[in-house]
């Protein structure tokens, strides 16, 4: 019957999605009954079903039309495979002068694998960054990385893997990044989700990787490998970028003042203001995301220690370590970091105690206890 797919037809099936078609056989002799069975030689792949035989008639026959419904919902191990689904139709001619006829019809079932590809920045502005791109941020600042991938047949699920740079340049796998999240779709996509590339099943899927590094990771350098996978994890592509979270600078939060920022770093508003003299009133609420200095970068000649720098800048070792959490983490703890010899050009953030030093009579200077500052404007 014409409703049955033609011999050799190739049907494209998707994992997790049901595909069904009708198999129907007809005998013009209204006195014949028709049988319709699954071909015993090929059988059927798993995750398939065939409905019970339904007999009906045409042109006055009672059972000269046989119909069955084939259905298959492929699962993950079948992706990329091709199966044959064959059926045999036979009439039951009881007339001695008649002839019993067998008709075989086969259909190929191709289970599609995902085909994934990034849409890169060199193709469309505002899309996924290129492999090896470097992004620089600071505590409290937002890093937004757009994610765009094309996928044939399947949906795209975004993820990431992160690696932390050690002092010697080696990489250590990290777990989830504190302050990082991925959402999909992108809230303001530059590529329509209904667009397609070359073929109409190659749709664009968008997302965004957002990172708000906290103060505790100041100085950290990451290799972040962004991943795009189908929903069944059959295929995965990745694109790796570098994210450096600088120290000695920070972005102000909504409603935060210089006084409040100083409190986060356990210093005085005057120190923050002194490194940002154009900001004016320290108690004025700033625009969220405004980048300000919180100290100065010390570039090591080589051989210095945190302990020697503490003496030099009228600080305690603990204060310097607090301002350089990534140095502590990569050193293996505060005790090791305190006595670790700095290598040439290694950078540490120094927050000089401008309001915590006094020099009586213009003589030798000594450190004093820092003042307490309020955090946010009420």
C-alpha positions as CSV (number, residue, x, y, z in Angstrom):
1,X,0.0,0.0,0.0
2,X,1.2,3.5,-0.7
3,X,1.1,4.5,3.0
4,X,4.0,2.1,3.7
5,X,7.5,3.6,3.2
6,X,9.1,2.6,-0.1
7,X,11.6,-0.2,-0.3
8,X,15.0,1.1,0.9
9,X,13.7,4.3,2.4
10,X,16.1,5.7,5.0
11,X,14.4,7.1,8.1
12,X,16.4,9.4,10.4
13,X,15.7,8.8,14.0
14,X,16.7,10.8,17.1
15,X,17.6,9.3,20.5
16,X,14.9,9.8,23.0
17,X,12.2,10.7,20.3
18,X,9.6,8.3,19.1
19,X,9.3,7.6,15.4
20,X,6.3,5.7,14.0
21,X,5.1,4.7,10.5
22,X,2.3,2.6,9.1
23,X,2.9,-0.7,7.3
24,X,-0.1,-1.8,5.2
25,X,-0.6,-4.6,2.6
26,X,-3.5,-5.0,0.2
27,X,-4.7,-7.8,-2.0
28,X,-7.1,-6.9,-4.9
29,X,-8.7,-10.3,-4.6
30,X,-11.6,-9.6,-2.2
31,X,-11.7,-13.3,-1.3
32,X,-8.2,-13.4,0.1
33,X,-7.1,-12.6,3.6
34,X,-3.8,-10.9,4.1
35,X,-1.2,-11.6,6.8
36,X,1.5,-9.1,7.8
37,X,4.4,-10.2,9.9
38,X,7.9,-9.0,11.0
39,X,10.5,-10.6,8.8
40,X,12.1,-13.4,10.7
41,X,15.5,-13.0,9.1
42,X,16.1,-9.4,10.3
43,X,13.9,-9.2,13.4
44,X,13.6,-5.8,15.0
45,X,16.0,-3.7,17.1
46,X,15.4,-3.2,20.8
47,X,13.1,-0.3,21.9
48,X,10.7,-1.0,19.1
49,X,7.1,-2.2,19.0
50,X,4.6,-3.3,16.4
51,X,0.9,-3.0,17.0
52,X,-1.4,-6.0,16.6
53,X,-2.6,-6.8,13.1
54,X,-5.7,-5.0,12.1
55,X,-7.7,-6.5,9.2
56,X,-10.2,-4.6,7.1
57,X,-11.6,-4.7,3.6
58,X,-11.7,-2.8,0.3
59,X,-14.0,-3.2,-2.7
60,X,-16.3,-5.6,-0.8
61,X,-13.5,-7.7,0.8
62,X,-13.6,-8.5,4.5
63,X,-9.9,-9.1,5.2
64,X,-7.9,-8.1,2.2
65,X,-6.2,-5.2,3.9
66,X,-3.7,-5.7,6.8
67,X,-2.3,-2.9,8.8
68,X,0.3,-2.6,11.6
69,X,2.0,0.4,13.2
70,X,5.8,0.3,13.7
71,X,7.2,2.5,16.5
72,X,10.7,3.0,17.8
73,X,12.3,5.3,20.5
74,X,16.0,4.9,20.2
75,X,18.3,5.0,23.3
76,X,21.9,6.2,23.7
77,X,23.8,3.0,22.7
78,X,22.0,2.9,19.4
79,X,23.2,6.4,18.3
80,X,25.2,6.1,15.0
81,X,23.8,2.7,14.1
82,X,21.7,1.6,11.2
83,X,19.0,-1.1,11.4
84,X,16.8,-2.8,8.9
85,X,13.1,-3.1,9.7
86,X,11.6,-5.7,7.3
87,X,8.0,-6.9,7.0
88,X,6.5,-9.8,5.0
89,X,2.9,-9.7,3.5
90,X,1.3,-12.9,2.4
91,X,-2.1,-13.6,1.1
92,X,-4.0,-16.7,2.2
93,X,-5.3,-17.9,-1.2
94,X,-7.3,-21.1,-0.7
95,X,-8.3,-21.5,-4.3
96,X,-6.4,-24.4,-5.8
97,X,-6.0,-22.4,-9.0
98,X,-4.7,-19.4,-7.2
99,X,-1.2,-18.5,-6.0
100,X,-0.1,-17.5,-2.6
101,X,2.2,-14.5,-2.8
102,X,4.8,-13.2,-0.4
103,X,5.9,-9.6,-0.6
104,X,8.8,-8.3,1.5
105,X,9.4,-4.6,2.3
106,X,12.5,-3.2,4.2
107,X,13.1,0.2,5.6
108,X,16.4,1.4,7.0
109,X,16.5,3.1,10.4
110,X,19.5,5.4,10.9
111,X,19.9,6.6,14.5
112,X,21.5,10.1,14.3
113,X,24.5,11.1,16.4
114,X,24.7,14.8,17.4
115,X,26.7,17.2,15.3
116,X,27.9,20.1,17.5
117,X,29.9,23.2,16.5
118,X,30.7,26.5,18.1
119,X,29.5,29.8,16.6
120,X,32.7,31.8,17.1
121,X,33.3,35.5,17.5
122,X,35.1,35.7,14.1
123,X,31.8,34.6,12.5
124,X,29.2,36.7,14.5
125,X,30.0,39.5,16.9
126,X,29.1,38.9,20.5
127,X,29.3,35.1,20.4
128,X,31.6,32.5,22.0
129,X,35.1,33.7,22.5
130,X,37.9,32.1,20.6
131,X,40.1,29.3,21.9
132,X,42.9,30.7,24.1
133,X,41.2,34.2,24.7
134,X,42.2,35.8,27.9
135,X,39.8,37.7,30.2
136,X,40.8,39.9,33.1
137,X,38.6,40.7,36.0
138,X,38.7,41.7,39.7
139,X,36.8,40.7,42.8
140,X,33.2,41.9,42.6
141,X,33.3,42.5,38.9
142,X,31.2,40.4,36.5
143,X,32.6,38.4,33.7
144,X,29.9,37.4,31.1
145,X,30.9,34.9,28.4
146,X,28.3,34.3,25.7
147,X,27.9,30.7,24.6
148,X,26.6,29.8,21.1
149,X,26.7,26.4,19.6
150,X,24.9,24.8,16.6
151,X,23.5,21.3,17.1
152,X,22.0,19.0,14.5
153,X,19.0,17.2,15.8
154,X,19.7,17.6,19.5
155,X,19.5,20.2,22.3
156,X,22.7,21.7,23.7
157,X,23.6,21.5,27.4
158,X,26.4,23.8,28.5
159,X,29.0,23.2,31.2
160,X,32.6,23.9,32.1
161,X,35.7,22.4,33.5
162,X,38.2,24.6,35.5
163,X,41.9,24.3,36.1
164,X,44.0,26.5,38.4
165,X,47.5,27.7,37.5
166,X,50.2,26.9,40.0
167,X,53.4,28.9,40.6
168,X,55.3,26.7,38.2
169,X,52.8,27.0,35.4
170,X,51.3,23.6,35.9
171,X,47.5,23.1,36.1
172,X,45.4,21.6,38.9
173,X,41.9,20.5,38.2
174,X,39.4,22.6,40.2
175,X,35.8,21.7,41.1
176,X,33.0,24.2,40.7
177,X,34.2,27.8,40.6
178,X,33.0,29.9,43.5
179,X,30.9,32.6,42.0
180,X,30.4,31.0,38.6
181,X,27.1,29.9,37.0
182,X,25.8,29.0,33.6
183,X,22.3,29.8,32.3
184,X,20.5,29.0,29.1
185,X,19.2,30.5,26.9
186,X,21.1,33.7,26.8
187,X,18.8,36.5,28.1
188,X,19.6,38.7,25.0
189,X,20.7,36.3,22.2
190,X,22.4,37.8,19.2
191,X,21.5,34.8,17.1
192,X,17.9,33.7,16.9
193,X,17.2,30.2,18.4
194,X,15.2,29.4,15.2
195,X,18.2,30.0,12.9
196,X,19.9,27.1,11.3
197,X,23.1,26.4,9.5
198,X,23.0,24.5,6.1
199,X,20.1,22.2,7.2
200,X,16.9,22.9,9.0
201,X,17.7,20.6,12.0
202,X,21.0,22.5,12.8
203,X,19.6,24.9,15.3
204,X,21.5,27.6,17.3
205,X,21.5,27.2,21.1
206,X,22.6,30.1,23.4
207,X,23.7,30.4,27.0
208,X,25.9,32.6,29.2
209,X,28.7,31.8,31.6
210,X,28.7,34.4,34.4
211,X,31.5,34.8,37.0
212,X,31.5,37.1,40.0
213,X,34.9,36.3,41.7
214,X,34.9,36.9,45.4
215,X,37.8,38.6,47.3
216,X,39.0,35.1,48.4
217,X,40.2,34.3,44.8
218,X,42.1,37.6,44.1
219,X,45.2,36.8,42.1
220,X,43.9,33.5,40.7
221,X,44.5,32.5,37.1
222,X,42.1,29.9,35.7
223,X,41.9,27.9,32.5
224,X,38.2,27.4,32.0
225,X,37.1,24.9,29.3
226,X,33.5,25.7,28.3
227,X,31.6,22.6,27.1
228,X,28.6,22.1,24.8
229,X,27.0,18.6,24.9
230,X,23.8,17.1,23.7
231,X,21.3,16.3,26.3
232,X,22.3,12.6,26.2
233,X,26.0,13.3,26.6
234,X,26.7,11.5,23.3
235,X,29.0,14.2,22.0
236,X,30.9,17.0,23.7
237,X,32.9,19.9,22.3
238,X,34.9,22.4,24.3
239,X,36.5,25.8,24.0
240,X,39.1,26.9,26.6
241,X,39.7,30.4,27.7
242,X,41.9,32.0,30.5
243,X,40.4,34.1,33.3
244,X,42.7,36.1,35.5
245,X,41.2,37.6,38.7
246,X,43.6,40.5,39.6
247,X,44.2,41.8,43.0
248,X,44.6,45.3,44.5
249,X,41.4,46.3,42.6
250,X,37.7,45.6,43.1
251,X,34.3,46.5,41.8
252,X,31.9,48.2,44.1
253,X,28.7,46.6,44.9
254,X,25.3,48.3,44.7
255,X,25.2,51.1,47.2
256,X,28.7,50.4,48.5
257,X,31.0,53.3,49.5
258,X,34.7,53.5,49.7
259,X,34.3,53.2,53.5
260,X,32.4,50.0,53.0
261,X,35.0,48.6,50.6
262,X,37.8,49.5,53.0
263,X,36.0,47.5,55.7
264,X,36.0,44.4,53.4
265,X,39.8,44.7,53.2
266,X,40.2,45.5,56.9
267,X,41.8,48.9,56.1
268,X,40.9,52.6,56.4
269,X,38.8,54.6,53.9
270,X,41.7,57.0,53.6
271,X,43.9,54.3,52.1
272,X,41.3,53.5,49.5
273,X,40.7,57.1,48.8
274,X,44.4,57.9,48.5
275,X,44.7,55.4,45.6
276,X,41.6,56.8,44.0
277,X,41.9,60.6,44.5
278,X,39.5,61.5,41.8
279,X,36.6,59.7,43.4
280,X,35.8,62.5,45.9
281,X,33.6,62.0,48.9
282,X,34.4,58.5,50.4
283,X,30.9,58.2,51.8
284,X,29.1,58.8,48.4
285,X,27.4,55.7,47.0
286,X,29.0,54.7,43.7
287,X,27.6,53.1,40.6
288,X,27.6,49.3,40.9
289,X,30.6,47.8,39.1
290,X,32.8,50.9,39.4
291,X,36.4,49.7,39.5
292,X,38.6,51.1,42.3
293,X,42.1,50.5,43.7
294,X,42.4,49.0,47.1
295,X,46.2,48.9,47.3
296,X,49.4,48.9,45.2
297,X,51.1,46.0,43.5
298,X,54.5,45.1,44.8
299,X,56.8,43.5,42.2
300,X,59.4,41.3,43.8
301,X,63.1,41.6,43.0
302,X,63.4,38.0,44.1
303,X,64.2,36.5,47.5
304,X,61.9,38.6,49.6
305,X,59.4,37.0,52.0
306,X,56.1,38.1,53.3
307,X,57.7,38.5,56.7
308,X,60.3,40.9,55.3
309,X,57.7,42.9,53.4
310,X,55.6,43.2,56.6
311,X,58.4,44.8,58.4
312,X,59.2,47.1,55.5
313,X,55.6,48.4,55.1
314,X,54.6,48.5,58.8
315,X,52.2,45.6,58.3
316,X,51.8,42.2,59.8
317,X,52.4,39.1,57.8
318,X,48.8,38.2,58.4
319,X,47.6,41.5,56.8
320,X,49.7,40.8,53.6
321,X,48.4,37.2,53.5
322,X,44.8,38.4,53.8
323,X,45.3,40.7,50.8
324,X,46.8,37.8,48.7
325,X,44.5,34.8,49.3
326,X,45.6,33.0,46.0
327,X,49.3,33.3,47.0
328,X,48.4,31.5,50.3
329,X,46.3,28.9,48.5
330,X,49.0,28.1,45.9
331,X,51.7,28.1,48.6
332,X,49.9,25.4,50.6
333,X,48.9,27.4,53.6
334,X,49.7,30.5,55.6
335,X,52.7,29.2,57.4
336,X,54.4,28.1,54.2
337,X,53.4,31.4,52.4
338,X,54.8,33.5,55.2
339,X,58.3,32.2,54.7
340,X,58.2,31.4,51.0
341,X,60.9,33.3,49.0
342,X,59.3,35.3,46.2
343,X,60.5,34.8,42.7
344,X,61.5,37.8,40.5
345,X,58.6,39.7,39.1
346,X,56.1,37.9,41.4
347,X,53.4,40.4,42.4
348,X,51.7,40.8,45.8
349,X,49.1,43.3,46.8
350,X,50.2,45.7,49.5
351,X,47.7,47.8,51.4
352,X,49.8,50.3,53.3
353,X,48.4,51.3,56.7
354,X,48.2,55.0,56.0
355,X,45.9,55.6,59.0
356,X,47.6,52.9,61.1
357,X,51.0,54.4,61.3
358,X,52.2,57.3,63.4
359,X,55.6,58.9,63.6
360,X,55.8,60.8,66.9
361,X,57.8,64.0,66.6
362,X,58.8,63.1,63.1
363,X,61.0,60.3,64.3
364,X,60.7,56.5,63.8
365,X,57.3,55.3,62.7
366,X,55.2,52.7,64.5
367,X,52.0,50.8,63.6
368,X,48.8,51.4,65.6
369,X,45.5,49.6,65.6
370,X,43.2,50.3,62.6
371,X,39.9,52.2,63.0
372,X,36.5,50.5,62.5
373,X,34.5,51.6,59.5
374,X,30.8,51.1,58.6
375,X,30.1,49.0,55.6
376,X,27.2,50.4,53.4
377,X,25.1,53.5,53.2
378,X,21.9,53.0,55.2
